[in-house]
């Protein structure tokens, strides 16, 4: 496949074309990967015919949206996800007539199928997409519809691969074990966390998936019962961690963090933390962080980019390494909040309706109609990820929180770095025509 985008910047008052130019782009591996889902995730609840039917036509689903960025993206076929330095400018998917300044509209009269592809036209009015545009990328229609603004609820950032046309909950379960799923850090081997009656030891339990390339004569895929563990690894925790505060996993390092309560040390508020490597189940990191206030309620905590992030009842507070609060971001708690990273980006699931992503030092809130977070798997190639909810371990009862096959909607299907940045103001309109051909 190949693509070409034409940008037309027009003075709104006079109708005079200020700048018009065309750019050719790179088609990434994202859509090719989506059409080839990971093997063992297909063994139980996956419906092949429904999967393909809901993907088609690709022009309306997997290539049906566009995002505009204020930074360049490295042009590589395997570069399929945003990175933490991205500067969101706008997105567009289907037709739109709302007030979101970061969302354009599909020009339906000027969009059509061609003999060997599709011709898209998106319009951005005087109030839309203002700023410096350095990159354009096709993405999913669903993400184009929701983009970087929570109020647009026709899209999502986490998709069910069984139905990529609408926001929906994950449904393709592929493992059932006791405990809380935390990730897949070894081929076909899924790691769960189980808390004991004391905080001194945590058990990490591993379960095996069937390898579709080497299924034994007596193997079964029975998810009506718990899988049998292949290993249980106890890890002694050197701190008195607070199990009501959700753990944080840095997926880039495969280290899972636990945190203590905030305490007063001679007038200085502090908390202690421990990081456990999910690759070898050893203590990978320990330390103490300062902070300038105490919390009566604290739901989730993360250490990221040498900063401490704390989610309280209605806001995320950010502290630097000296313990000074450098920012505070409001959010609405509606479920079980949880910090995690994806492709180096700090993400925060605030519950059933919002996913916050920390891009270039700013939290952007996107509608996400479920309580699932993207997890980590060595067996999946992005934009496929395991998805799972995350419980608080407020009781000692056995739990079973399992992974489903999930799809990140905000992938890069193409990358088009502009030869020169495009400056757009509120006195101008922008039309983008995008031809994708095969």
Number of C-alpha atoms within 10 A of each C-alpha: 11 14 21 16 22 15 18 17 22 21 18 15 9 8 11 11 14 11 12 13 12 15 15 16 19 18 25 24 19 23 20 11 17 17 13 10 17 16 13 18 23 16 19 14 15 17 12 10 9 12 17 15 11 16 19 13 12 16 19 17 21 25 24 25 30 31 28 22 22 20 19 18 22 12 16 13 15 15 20 27 19 19 17 18 16 17 21 23 24 26 31 30 30 20 14 15 9 10 12 19 17 21 31 30 23 24 20 12 8 11 16 14 12 11 7 11 17 21 19 25 20 24 21 25 20 18 18 24 29 22 17 17 23 21 23 27 25 28 28 31 30 30 32 31 26 30 34 28 20 19 14 19 18 19 27 32 26 31 29 22 28 25 19 23 21 15 23 18 20 23 17 22 21 22 25 22 24 20 22 25 28 28 26 25 18 15 13 16 20 25 23 22 20 20 20 15 10 9 15 15 16 17 18 22 23 23 21 19 17 19 13 13 8 8 10 10 6 5 9 10 14 13 14 7 9 13 17 13 16 11 14 15 14 16 15 15 17 14 16 16 20 17 18 18 24 24 24 22 27 24 22 13 13 20 20 21 23 24 26 18 20 19 17 14 10 6 8 13 17 19 18 19 22 21 23 21 17 22 13 11 17 13 18 16 13 15 11 12 18 21 24 13 15 15 14 8 13 19 22 25 25 27 20 17 12 10 18 21 21 22 28 19 16 14 14 22 19 21 22 17 13 11 18 15 17 10 12 14 12 13 16 12 19 13 16 18 26 28 27 26 24 23 15 19 22 24 21 23 28 26 22 18 21 29 29 23 23 19 19 13 13 14 18 17 23 24 25 28 21 21 24 26 28 26 24 25 21 13 19 19 18 22 20 27 25 28 30 23 23 22 20 16 19 11 12 11 10 11 14 15 19 23 30 26 28 29 24 22 27 27 25 29 25 28 26 24 22 20 11 10 15 16 14 21 17 14 13 23 24 24 20 21 19 23 21 23 14 9
